[in-house]
Amino acid sequence: MPIMKPLACSFVLLLSLLQSPSSLKAAEPTAEIPETCLPVTAISMQEEPSASTAKNFFTDLKKYFGIRYRFGGDSPAGFDCSGFVRFMFSKELNIELPHSSRAMSAMGIQIDRSELRPGDLVFFKNSGDRINHVGIFIGNDTFIHASLSRGIALDRLSSGYFLKRYATAVRIVDLPESQHPQNVDLHSDAIDETGSPS
């Protein structure tokens, strides 16, 4: 009976919440909750990364500057926007994300632009209000993404093009503040200050 599986999942989730209030803190998979019952957000919320893991994440982002844009690409041979984000989260944080900016925007915790922290994902929309682009926020109004014309590059959220198309942001994982990048402007030469389209 198709209706029994959702009911069973709901019952198991409710039971686990009643037995363990601490499970409200983070939606982590447990032995008691079948994986098929977990909400999409639970896929991304795994154990806290170590400080060294976070440091590697931000250091390694710089290695990919200039790698060309390739539609459907998710490797150093060429990246599209969601392919780059997916590659970095898998390689450095062992978190598997879908290869779709729209699907990524439905994961993690939605946050306001004023709450952005390095490592958060920022999303942009086209004229039809459909999310079609994603980047990784690295602080100081700056994000890294796969640009159509420049490959992996930095841009500012407040630049004309991206300011008009900003849609939302999500936090997939909370990276230790001590490992947030401190010198974003060191790479200001990689930023297109004209705010031209990606």
Disulfide bonds with the S-S distance in Angstrom:
Cys9-Cys37 2.05
